[in-house]
């Protein structure tokens, strides 16, 4: 296979069909393009999919959703929130939005998920919440995390940006016994609305607070006010809220992406299984799989680690893959290496040996539902070529 003459294969592409396009066009033609009937439908459909008696609140990003969730569970100035260092900056920045402090801890060497023992060691009298991040689509050890939270009276806000749909011991992430779960529908996620997210909880008080704070702290939903058949111009601002609502044009995409999510998962699982089989024996550490019955992996990402005997650095590997026409990425540059968190909290690499070593070796290979079998063949051939196989 002549890889250098092939068209460039990007790291990720959304899988959007005619159903999504037609639904967006319908929203545009309806005259209602901001939060309205399609957002309501998407929220109802999403809550029904997750099950467990949850309600769902659509927002314009998962970052917005995490901010709303932390505010709703009572995180305030001076509090501490425990987060993994091995995550995207959004997990920590939302804590600072509220004047609280993110406390970074190390992760498990196999899964890159937050370690329960590290959570326990980081708890102080200022700790108010824990944000477990389900890295790549594999659930954290939620039984242990929830037990720690209950023991210490802490809130659990799940960052499920990668975890749609992820089962943990037979229950979908989103329907576990945490306080709130937040999903992402960014362009490269397992389902997309372009930009967007969803806040999910079965706690009525949390949902009510998120609804108010999602749109300027106004006591009445704009959709209710503008569609009422009786004069309904009056409203009250009951809190200094935010502008985090999802427009119908985005929700229109989500309605049909959600209908496809199980088929998307089947494709991702098949692709991950093929990578597992055809990359076995190379100087790579392949991704972890679920350890528990009834659990699965959503395969938002396929992260591998180059072993020392690979004979090539991670950075050079990515450059060479690009030269062969294949885009790769890195997940993540840990928080303790980012200037704002490193300098603000005096973080060092020595404090996070697992996360730091993972970052040095990790590279994420393309895995998305628009990839063809031939596309994946190219990726596998390129990896084998670079690793001398």
C-alpha positions as CSV (number, residue, x, y, z in Angstrom):
1,X,0.0,0.0,0.0
2,X,1.4,3.4,-1.1
3,X,0.4,5.5,1.9
4,X,2.0,8.7,0.7
5,X,-0.2,9.0,-2.4
6,X,-3.4,8.6,-0.5
7,X,-5.8,11.4,0.5
8,X,-5.2,12.8,4.0
9,X,-7.3,11.0,6.6
10,X,-8.3,13.5,9.4
11,X,-8.3,12.5,13.0
12,X,-12.1,12.9,13.3
13,X,-15.1,13.8,11.3
14,X,-18.8,14.0,12.3
15,X,-21.3,11.5,10.9
16,X,-24.2,13.7,9.8
17,X,-26.9,12.4,7.4
18,X,-29.9,13.7,5.5
19,X,-32.2,13.2,8.6
20,X,-30.2,15.7,10.6
21,X,-30.0,18.1,7.6
22,X,-33.7,17.9,7.0
23,X,-34.5,18.5,10.7
24,X,-32.3,21.6,10.8
25,X,-34.0,22.9,7.7
26,X,-37.4,22.3,9.3
27,X,-36.3,24.3,12.3
28,X,-35.1,27.2,10.1
29,X,-38.4,27.2,8.1
30,X,-40.4,27.1,11.3
31,X,-39.2,30.5,12.4
32,X,-38.3,29.1,15.8
33,X,-34.5,28.8,15.8
34,X,-33.5,29.4,19.4
35,X,-34.5,27.1,22.4
36,X,-38.0,25.8,21.5
37,X,-39.9,22.6,20.5
38,X,-37.0,20.7,19.0
39,X,-34.8,21.3,22.1
40,X,-37.7,20.1,24.3
41,X,-38.0,17.0,22.1
42,X,-34.3,16.3,22.3
43,X,-34.3,16.7,26.1
44,X,-37.2,14.3,26.4
45,X,-35.7,11.7,24.0
46,X,-32.4,11.9,25.8
47,X,-33.8,11.4,29.2
48,X,-35.8,8.5,28.0
49,X,-32.7,6.9,26.5
50,X,-30.7,7.2,29.7
51,X,-33.7,6.0,31.8
52,X,-33.7,5.7,35.6
53,X,-36.1,8.6,36.0
54,X,-33.7,11.3,35.1
55,X,-34.5,14.7,33.5
56,X,-32.2,16.3,30.9
57,X,-31.4,19.9,30.3
58,X,-29.8,20.8,26.9
59,X,-27.0,23.4,27.0
60,X,-24.7,25.0,24.5
61,X,-21.6,23.1,25.6
62,X,-20.5,20.5,28.1
63,X,-18.4,23.2,29.7
64,X,-21.5,25.2,30.3
65,X,-23.2,22.1,31.7
66,X,-20.4,21.4,34.2
67,X,-20.6,25.0,35.4
68,X,-24.4,24.8,35.8
69,X,-24.0,21.5,37.6
70,X,-21.4,22.7,40.1
71,X,-23.4,25.8,40.8
72,X,-26.6,23.8,41.3
73,X,-25.0,21.4,43.8
74,X,-23.8,24.4,45.9
75,X,-20.1,24.8,45.1
76,X,-19.0,28.3,46.1
77,X,-16.1,30.6,46.5
78,X,-13.2,29.0,48.5
79,X,-14.5,25.4,48.1
80,X,-12.3,22.6,46.7
81,X,-13.3,20.2,43.9
82,X,-11.3,17.1,43.2
83,X,-10.5,16.5,39.5
84,X,-8.1,14.3,37.6
85,X,-5.0,15.9,36.2
86,X,-5.4,13.8,33.1
87,X,-8.3,15.8,31.5
88,X,-9.1,18.7,29.3
89,X,-8.9,22.1,31.0
90,X,-12.7,22.6,31.0
91,X,-13.0,20.1,33.9
92,X,-11.0,22.5,36.1
93,X,-11.9,25.9,34.6
94,X,-15.5,25.6,35.6
95,X,-14.5,25.2,39.2
96,X,-12.7,28.5,39.0
97,X,-15.8,30.2,37.4
98,X,-17.4,29.8,40.9
99,X,-14.3,31.0,42.8
100,X,-13.6,27.5,44.0
101,X,-10.3,25.6,43.6
102,X,-9.6,22.5,41.5
103,X,-7.5,20.0,43.4
104,X,-5.7,17.8,40.8
105,X,-5.0,14.1,41.6
106,X,-3.3,11.3,39.7
107,X,-5.0,8.6,37.6
108,X,-5.0,4.8,37.1
109,X,-2.1,3.6,34.9
110,X,-4.3,1.3,32.8
111,X,-7.5,3.3,32.3
112,X,-6.2,7.0,32.9
113,X,-9.4,7.4,35.0
114,X,-9.2,9.1,38.4
115,X,-8.1,6.9,41.2
116,X,-10.4,6.5,44.3
117,X,-7.4,6.2,46.6
118,X,-6.1,9.5,45.3
119,X,-9.5,11.1,45.8
120,X,-9.6,10.0,49.4
121,X,-6.1,11.3,50.1
122,X,-7.0,14.8,48.7
123,X,-10.1,15.4,50.8
124,X,-10.0,18.3,53.2
125,X,-12.5,20.2,55.2
126,X,-12.9,22.5,52.1
127,X,-13.8,19.7,49.7
128,X,-17.3,19.9,48.3
129,X,-17.4,17.8,45.1
130,X,-15.6,15.3,43.0
131,X,-15.6,15.4,39.1
132,X,-14.8,11.9,37.8
133,X,-13.9,12.0,34.0
134,X,-14.8,8.8,32.1
135,X,-11.7,8.9,29.9
136,X,-12.1,7.8,26.3
137,X,-15.4,6.3,27.0
138,X,-14.6,3.8,29.8
139,X,-16.4,4.4,33.1
140,X,-14.5,5.3,36.3
141,X,-14.8,3.1,39.4
142,X,-18.0,4.7,40.3
143,X,-19.0,2.4,43.1
144,X,-15.8,3.4,45.0
145,X,-16.1,7.1,44.1
146,X,-19.8,7.3,45.2
147,X,-19.0,5.5,48.4
148,X,-16.2,8.0,49.2
149,X,-18.6,10.9,48.4
150,X,-21.3,9.6,50.7
151,X,-18.8,8.9,53.5
152,X,-17.6,12.5,53.4
153,X,-20.8,14.3,52.3
154,X,-19.5,15.3,48.9
155,X,-21.3,15.8,45.6
156,X,-20.4,13.8,42.5
157,X,-20.6,15.6,39.1
158,X,-19.7,13.2,36.3
159,X,-17.8,14.5,33.3
160,X,-19.2,12.2,30.7
161,X,-18.0,14.1,27.7
162,X,-16.5,10.8,26.3
163,X,-19.1,8.5,27.7
164,X,-22.1,8.3,25.4
165,X,-23.2,5.5,25.6
166,X,-21.2,3.9,28.4
167,X,-22.6,1.2,30.7
168,X,-21.2,0.7,34.2
169,X,-22.2,-2.7,35.7
170,X,-25.4,-2.8,33.7
171,X,-26.5,0.9,34.1
172,X,-25.9,3.7,31.7
173,X,-23.7,6.5,32.8
174,X,-26.2,9.2,33.4
175,X,-28.4,6.9,35.5
176,X,-25.9,6.1,38.2
177,X,-26.2,7.3,41.8
178,X,-24.2,10.4,41.3
179,X,-25.7,13.9,41.7
180,X,-25.3,15.1,38.1
181,X,-23.9,13.9,34.8
182,X,-22.8,16.1,31.9
183,X,-22.5,14.9,28.3
184,X,-20.8,16.6,25.4
185,X,-22.0,16.9,21.8
186,X,-18.9,18.6,20.4
187,X,-18.1,17.9,16.7
188,X,-15.8,15.0,17.4
189,X,-17.8,13.2,20.0
190,X,-19.7,10.0,19.6
191,X,-22.8,12.0,18.7
192,X,-22.9,15.7,17.8
193,X,-25.0,18.8,17.7
194,X,-22.0,20.9,16.4
195,X,-21.6,22.5,19.8
196,X,-23.7,21.4,22.8
197,X,-24.1,19.3,25.9
198,X,-26.7,17.8,28.2
199,X,-27.1,18.0,32.0
200,X,-28.7,14.9,33.4
201,X,-30.0,14.3,37.0
202,X,-32.8,12.7,38.8
203,X,-32.7,15.3,41.6
204,X,-35.6,17.8,41.0
205,X,-33.9,20.6,42.9
206,X,-30.7,20.4,40.7
207,X,-32.7,20.3,37.5
208,X,-34.8,23.3,38.6
209,X,-31.8,25.3,39.5
210,X,-30.1,24.4,36.2
211,X,-33.2,25.5,34.2
212,X,-33.2,28.9,35.9
213,X,-29.5,29.5,35.6
214,X,-29.3,28.3,32.0
215,X,-31.1,31.4,30.8
216,X,-30.2,34.6,32.7
217,X,-31.8,33.4,36.0
218,X,-35.2,34.1,34.5
219,X,-38.1,32.4,36.3
220,X,-40.0,31.5,33.1
221,X,-38.8,29.7,30.0
222,X,-38.6,31.9,26.9
223,X,-40.4,29.2,24.9
224,X,-43.3,29.3,27.4
225,X,-43.5,33.0,27.3
226,X,-43.4,33.5,23.6
227,X,-45.8,30.6,22.8
228,X,-48.4,31.4,25.4
229,X,-51.9,32.2,24.1
230,X,-52.5,34.6,26.9
231,X,-50.4,37.8,27.7
232,X,-47.2,36.4,29.2
233,X,-44.7,39.2,28.9
234,X,-44.0,39.3,32.6
235,X,-41.0,37.5,34.1
236,X,-38.7,37.8,37.1
237,X,-35.0,37.5,37.3
238,X,-34.4,35.4,40.4
239,X,-30.6,34.9,40.2
240,X,-27.7,36.3,38.2
241,X,-27.7,33.5,35.6
242,X,-25.9,32.6,32.5
243,X,-26.6,32.3,28.7
244,X,-26.2,28.6,28.2
245,X,-29.3,27.5,26.3
246,X,-29.1,25.2,23.3
247,X,-30.9,26.5,20.1
248,X,-33.3,24.4,18.2
249,X,-31.0,24.3,15.2
250,X,-28.5,22.4,17.2
251,X,-31.1,20.2,19.0
252,X,-32.5,19.3,15.6
253,X,-29.2,17.5,14.8
254,X,-29.3,15.8,18.2
255,X,-32.7,14.3,17.8
256,X,-31.4,12.1,14.9
257,X,-27.9,11.6,16.2
258,X,-29.4,10.1,19.3
259,X,-31.5,7.7,17.2
260,X,-28.2,6.5,15.6
261,X,-26.1,6.2,18.8
262,X,-26.5,2.5,19.2
263,X,-25.5,1.9,15.6
264,X,-22.6,4.3,16.0
265,X,-21.5,2.3,19.1
266,X,-21.6,-1.0,17.2
267,X,-19.3,0.5,14.5
268,X,-16.9,1.9,17.1
269,X,-16.8,-1.4,18.9
270,X,-16.0,-3.2,15.7
271,X,-13.2,-0.8,14.8
272,X,-11.7,-1.0,18.3
273,X,-11.7,-4.8,18.1
274,X,-10.0,-4.6,14.8
275,X,-7.3,-2.3,16.1
276,X,-6.9,-4.6,19.1
277,X,-6.3,-7.6,16.9
278,X,-4.1,-6.1,14.2
279,X,-2.0,-3.9,16.5
280,X,-1.3,-6.7,19.0
281,X,2.3,-7.6,19.3
282,X,3.6,-4.2,18.4
283,X,5.6,-2.1,20.9
284,X,2.3,-0.4,22.0
285,X,0.2,-0.5,25.1
286,X,-3.4,-0.8,23.8
287,X,-6.4,0.7,25.6
288,X,-7.9,-0.8,28.7
289,X,-11.2,-2.6,28.4
290,X,-14.0,-2.8,31.0
291,X,-13.2,-5.1,34.0
292,X,-16.7,-5.6,35.1
293,X,-19.6,-7.6,33.7
294,X,-22.3,-5.4,32.3
295,X,-19.8,-2.6,31.5
296,X,-18.8,-1.4,28.1
297,X,-16.5,1.1,26.4
298,X,-18.0,3.9,24.2
299,X,-14.8,4.1,22.2
300,X,-14.9,7.9,21.8
301,X,-11.1,7.6,21.6
302,X,-8.6,4.8,20.8
303,X,-5.6,5.9,22.9
304,X,-2.4,3.9,22.6
305,X,1.0,4.4,24.3
306,X,4.3,3.9,22.6
307,X,6.6,1.6,24.6
308,X,10.3,2.5,25.0
309,X,11.3,-0.3,22.5
310,X,9.2,1.4,19.8
311,X,12.3,3.3,18.8
312,X,10.4,6.5,18.0
313,X,9.2,9.3,20.2
314,X,5.5,10.1,20.5
315,X,6.0,13.5,18.9
316,X,8.0,12.1,16.0
317,X,5.4,9.3,15.6
318,X,2.6,11.9,15.1
319,X,4.7,13.8,12.6
320,X,5.5,10.7,10.6
321,X,1.9,9.6,10.6
322,X,0.9,13.0,9.2
323,X,3.6,12.6,6.5
324,X,1.9,9.3,5.6
325,X,-1.5,11.1,5.3
326,X,-3.0,10.2,8.7
327,X,-4.1,12.6,11.4
328,X,-3.5,11.6,15.1
329,X,-3.9,13.5,18.3
330,X,-2.9,13.5,22.0
331,X,-5.3,13.1,24.9
332,X,-4.4,15.0,27.1
333,X,-1.7,17.5,28.0
334,X,-2.4,17.1,31.7
335,X,-3.5,20.0,33.8
336,X,-0.3,20.0,35.9
337,X,1.6,20.8,32.7
338,X,-0.7,23.7,31.7
339,X,0.8,27.1,32.8
340,X,-2.4,28.4,34.4
341,X,-2.9,25.4,36.7
342,X,0.8,24.7,37.2
343,X,1.6,28.2,38.2
344,X,-1.6,29.0,40.2
345,X,-1.3,25.9,42.4
346,X,2.4,25.1,42.3
347,X,1.9,21.7,40.5
348,X,4.9,19.6,39.5
349,X,5.4,16.6,37.3
350,X,6.6,14.6,40.3
351,X,3.2,14.9,42.0
352,X,1.5,13.1,39.0
353,X,3.8,10.4,37.9
354,X,1.2,8.3,36.2
355,X,-0.5,11.1,34.3
356,X,2.9,12.5,33.3
357,X,4.2,9.2,32.0
358,X,0.9,8.6,30.1
359,X,1.2,12.0,28.4
360,X,4.8,11.4,27.3
361,X,3.8,8.2,25.5
362,X,0.1,8.6,24.5
363,X,-1.2,9.0,20.9
364,X,-4.8,8.8,19.8
365,X,-5.4,7.0,16.5
366,X,-8.4,7.9,14.3
367,X,-11.6,6.1,15.2
368,X,-14.9,7.5,13.9
369,X,-18.0,6.1,12.2
370,X,-17.3,7.7,8.8
371,X,-14.1,5.8,8.5
372,X,-14.2,3.0,6.0
373,X,-12.5,-0.4,6.3
374,X,-9.9,0.8,3.8
375,X,-9.3,3.9,5.9
376,X,-8.6,1.8,9.0
377,X,-6.4,-0.5,6.9
378,X,-4.3,2.6,6.0
379,X,-4.0,3.5,9.7
380,X,-2.9,0.0,10.7
381,X,-0.4,-0.2,7.8
382,X,1.1,3.2,8.7
383,X,1.5,2.2,12.4
384,X,3.1,-1.1,11.5
385,X,5.4,0.7,9.0
386,X,6.6,3.2,11.5
387,X,7.1,0.5,14.2
388,X,9.1,-1.7,11.8
389,X,6.5,-4.4,11.3
